[in-house]
């Protein structure tokens, strides 16, 4: 039986009413913060908790984390540094992993309120004009009352995998290794973080735990070597309006080439485009592409 991972891919189209400005490197953080704020008003408390503050009061996550990952990621890096003038269109993407409780209507309600209250440092207002569901090939269908079936990613090994593959880190990425931030995306670290994320999301919000020998996969991943690495670190910080604390929202971007027996790992690498990998994926970090 094929091993799959399912999720919903939504695109929300807006038209600017005022000028909307998104600071360079901080557009996802701005949108994520605004989204969390309006979600309080737009949906019932239980829905807000499930979407934005999922915890471990009911069960521990499969990876042993004390807190559950949020069941969505935002994709807004294309808006970095842009000034959107009145009347101009723009869009935001959300990938939603919760298959058990409908979430589209809650995202739509939150984005309607967010647009009305304003977005960015100048609180530029906008209006939501259209909602779409996208498939993995970017084909879009407009959503009325409810979305269609989720997209499905096949995680089974690829028999005709090439001996080497290049991975592009499109948005800032931070990978944890041995309790600290890894300086380079060595393959065993990259795969282990991606493996944990996909399996946790599937267990909590999707079809259930993966029947995979993760230890054996990790041992085989250790044999894959990084033959080229051209990354640059982006140092970006955010200050919490609630606590006043300063947090890093940067990471590395660039490319790395890996060589070895890649057949069982390629589908997981491709999944990183949709789920993200590493820290702070909810606001768009860790967008990884096989090129």
C-alpha positions in Angstrom: 0.0 0.0 0.0 1.5 3.4 -1.0 2.8 5.6 1.8 1.4 9.1 1.4 1.1 12.5 3.1 -2.0 14.6 2.5 -2.6 18.3 3.0 -4.6 21.3 1.7 -3.0 24.1 -0.3 -4.9 27.4 -0.3 -4.3 30.7 -2.0 -6.1 33.9 -0.7 -6.3 36.7 -3.2 -6.5 40.3 -2.0 -6.8 43.8 -3.5 -5.1 46.6 -1.6 -7.4 49.4 -0.4 -4.6 51.5 1.1 -0.9 51.1 0.4 0.4 47.9 2.0 4.1 47.6 2.8 5.9 44.4 3.9 9.4 44.9 5.3 12.3 42.9 3.7 12.8 39.6 5.4 9.9 40.1 7.8 6.8 39.7 5.6 6.0 36.2 7.0 6.5 37.3 10.6 4.3 40.3 10.0 1.5 38.2 8.5 1.8 35.4 11.0 1.6 37.9 13.9 -1.4 39.6 12.4 -3.1 36.3 11.6 -2.7 35.1 15.1 -4.1 38.3 16.5 -7.3 38.4 14.3 -7.8 34.6 14.7 -8.7 35.3 18.3 -11.7 37.4 17.1 -12.7 35.4 14.1 -13.1 31.9 15.5 -14.2 30.2 18.7 -11.5 29.7 21.4 -11.3 25.9 20.8 -10.6 26.5 17.1 -7.9 29.1 17.9 -6.2 26.8 20.3 -6.1 23.9 17.8 -4.7 26.1 15.0 -2.4 28.5 16.8 -1.6 27.0 20.2 -1.8 23.2 19.9 -0.4 21.7 23.0 0.3 18.4 24.7 -2.5 18.4 27.2 -4.2 15.5 25.3 -1.1 13.5 24.2 2.5 13.9 23.5 3.6 14.2 19.9 5.2 11.1 18.2 8.6 12.8 18.2 8.4 13.3 22.0 8.0 17.1 21.7 6.2 18.8 24.5 4.3 21.0 22.1 2.5 20.0 18.9 3.5 21.7 15.7 0.9 24.0 14.3 -1.2 22.4 11.6 -0.3 24.9 8.9 2.5 27.0 7.3 2.3 30.4 5.5 4.0 31.1 2.3 4.4 34.9 1.9 8.2 35.4 1.1 7.3 36.6 -2.4 6.0 39.8 -0.7 9.2 40.7 1.1 10.1 44.3 0.7 7.1 45.1 -1.5 4.9 48.2 -1.4 1.5 47.3 -2.8 -0.4 50.4 -4.1 -4.2 50.9 -3.7 -6.0 48.8 -6.2 -3.2 46.4 -6.8 -3.7 42.6 -6.2 -1.6 40.3 -4.0 -1.9 36.9 -2.6 -1.0 34.8 0.5 -0.6 31.0 0.5 -1.4 28.6 3.4 -0.7 24.9 3.5 -3.0 23.2 6.0 -2.3 19.7 7.4 -5.4 19.1 9.6 -7.5 16.5 7.8 -9.8 15.8 10.8 -11.4 19.2 11.4 -12.3 21.6 8.6 -10.0 24.7 8.7 -10.7 26.5 5.4 -13.7 28.5 6.7 -11.6 29.6 9.7 -8.7 30.8 7.6 -11.1 32.7 5.3 -12.8 34.4 8.2 -9.4 35.4 9.8 -8.1 36.8 6.5 -11.2 38.8 5.9 -10.8 40.4 9.3 -7.0 40.8 8.8 -7.5 42.6 5.5 -10.1 45.0 7.1 -7.9 45.8 10.1 -4.8 46.4 7.9 -1.5 44.7 7.3 2.1 45.7 7.7 3.7 48.6 9.7 1.3 51.1 8.2 -1.8 48.9 8.7 -2.7 49.2 5.1 -6.2 47.8 4.5 -7.2 45.4 1.8 -10.1 43.3 0.8 -10.3 39.5 0.2 -11.6 39.0 -3.3 -11.1 35.3 -4.1 -10.1 32.0 -2.4 -8.5 29.1 -4.4 -7.4 25.6 -3.8 -4.2 24.6 -5.6 -2.9 21.2 -6.5 0.8 20.2 -6.6 1.1 21.4 -10.1 -0.3 24.9 -9.3 -3.6 24.3 -11.1 -6.2 26.3 -9.2 -9.9 26.0 -8.6 -12.0 28.7 -6.9 -13.5 27.6 -3.5 -17.1 28.3 -2.7 -18.3 26.8 0.6 -15.9 24.0 1.0 -12.6 22.8 -0.6 -12.1 19.6 -2.6 -10.0 16.6 -1.8 -6.5 17.3 -0.3 -3.3 17.0 -2.3 -1.4 13.7 -1.8 2.4 13.3 -1.7 3.8 9.9 -2.4 6.6 9.0 0.1 7.5 5.6 -1.4 11.1 5.2 -2.7 11.9 6.4 -6.2 13.4 3.6 -8.2 15.1 5.8 -10.9 16.7 8.3 -8.5 19.8 10.0 -9.8 23.2 9.5 -8.0 23.3 13.1 -6.9 20.7 15.9 -6.3 20.9 19.6 -5.5 18.6 21.1 -2.9 17.8 24.8 -2.8 17.0 26.5 0.6 14.6 29.1 -0.7 13.8 30.8 2.6 15.9 31.1 5.7 16.4 27.7 7.3 17.6 26.7 10.7 18.3 23.0 11.6 18.8 21.8 15.1 21.6 19.2 15.7 22.7 18.0 19.1 20.8 20.8 20.9 22.3 23.6 18.8 21.8 25.2 15.4 23.7 23.3 12.7 26.2 25.4 10.8 25.7 23.4 7.6 22.9 21.3 6.2 24.6 17.9 6.4 22.3 15.3 4.9 21.7 13.2 8.1 20.6 16.3 10.0 18.4 17.6 7.1 16.7 14.3 6.7 16.2 13.6 10.4 14.5 17.0 10.9 12.3 16.4 7.9 11.5 12.9 8.8 10.4 14.0 12.3 8.2 16.8 11.0 6.4 14.8 8.3 5.8 11.9 10.6 4.6 14.1 13.5 2.2 16.1 11.3 0.8 12.9 9.8 0.3 11.3 13.2 -1.4 14.3 14.8 -3.5 15.7 12.0 -3.5 13.2 9.1 -3.8 9.5 8.3 -1.9 8.4 11.4 1.7 7.2 12.2 4.0 6.0 9.5 4.9 2.4 9.5 8.6 3.1 8.8 11.8 1.9 10.4 13.1 5.4 11.2 16.3 4.2 12.8 17.3 2.1 9.8 16.5 5.1 7.5 18.6 7.3 9.7 21.6 4.9 9.4 21.3 4.9 5.6 20.9 8.7 5.5 24.3 8.9 7.3 25.9 7.4 4.2 24.7 10.2 1.9 27.4 12.8 1.5 27.2 16.5 0.9 29.6 17.3 -2.0 28.9 21.0 -2.4 27.5 23.7 -0.1 27.0 27.3 -1.1 24.9 28.9 1.7 24.8 32.3 3.2 23.4 33.3 6.6 20.7 35.9 6.9 20.7 37.7 10.3 17.1 38.9 10.9 15.5 39.5 14.2 12.0 40.3 15.5 10.9 41.9 18.7 7.8 40.5 20.4 5.2 43.2 20.9 3.8 41.1 23.8 7.0 40.2 25.8 9.5 42.7 24.4 11.9 39.8 23.8 14.1 39.7 20.6 14.2 36.5 18.6 16.1 35.4 15.6 14.0 34.7 12.5 17.0 34.3 10.1 18.8 31.3 8.8 20.7 30.1 5.8 19.7 30.2 2.2 21.5 28.8 -0.8 22.1 25.3 -2.2 23.7 22.0 -1.3 24.4 18.9 -3.4 24.1 15.4 -2.0 25.4 12.2 -3.4 24.6 8.6 -2.5 21.7 6.1 -2.6 18.9 8.7 -2.7 15.9 6.7 -3.9 14.2 6.5 -0.6 14.9 10.0 0.4 14.0 12.0 -2.7 10.2 11.9 -2.0 10.8 13.3 1.5 13.0 16.1 0.2 10.3 17.0 -2.2 7.8 17.1 0.6 9.8 19.8 2.3 8.5 22.3 -0.2 5.0 21.9 1.2 5.6 21.2 5.0 8.9 23.2 5.6 11.8 21.9 7.7 13.6 23.2 10.7 12.7 26.0 13.1 9.8 28.5 12.7 8.3 26.8 9.7 4.8 28.2 10.4 5.8 31.6 9.1 7.5 30.2 5.9 11.0 29.3 7.0 12.6 26.1 5.7 11.0 26.2 2.2 13.3 23.6 0.5 13.2 22.7 -3.2 14.8 19.8 -5.2 16.2 21.5 -8.3 
